[in-house]
């Protein structure tokens, strides 16, 4: 998983998929990341949310 703004590799502990979109929870981080899933199972995340509720609303 990559966070686009920082070109940072993320290490997810949970990925919630919604079609091509996903919400990712990263280890050692309280934030939730939203992005799109690629065919190879990787994802590019472009938004950060403080909690799951806000991330779900962002879908």
C-alpha positions in Angstrom: 0.0 0.0 0.0 1.2 3.5 -0.8 0.2 6.8 0.5 0.3 9.0 -2.6 1.2 12.4 -1.0 4.3 11.1 0.7 5.2 8.1 -1.6 5.3 6.2 1.7 4.8 2.5 1.9 2.0 1.6 4.4 1.7 -1.7 6.3 -2.0 -2.3 6.7 -3.6 -4.3 9.5 -7.1 -4.1 8.0 -8.4 -3.3 4.5 -12.1 -2.7 3.8 -12.9 -3.0 0.1 -15.8 -1.3 -1.6 -15.5 -2.1 -5.3 -12.4 -0.4 -6.5 -12.2 1.8 -3.4 -10.8 0.8 -0.1 -10.3 2.1 3.4 -7.1 1.0 5.1 -6.1 0.9 8.8 -2.3 1.0 9.3 -0.4 -0.5 12.1 1.0 2.0 14.7 -1.3 4.8 13.3 -4.7 6.0 14.5 -5.7 7.4 11.1 -7.7 5.7 8.3 -6.6 6.0 4.7 -8.8 5.9 1.6 -7.6 4.8 -1.8 -8.2 2.6 -4.8 -7.2 -1.0 -5.2 -5.1 -2.2 -8.1 -5.5 -5.5 -10.0 -2.4 -6.9 -8.2 -4.0 -6.4 -4.8 -1.9 -3.3 -3.9 -3.6 0.1 -3.2 -2.8 3.8 -3.7 -4.2 5.9 -0.8 -4.9 9.6 -1.3 -6.9 10.7 1.8 -6.5 10.5 5.5 -9.3 10.4 8.0 -9.1 10.7 11.8 -11.7 8.0 12.4 -13.6 5.2 10.6 -16.9 7.1 10.6 -15.4 10.0 8.7 -13.7 7.6 6.3 -17.0 5.8 5.5 -18.7 9.2 5.0 -15.9 10.0 2.5 -16.9 7.1 0.3 
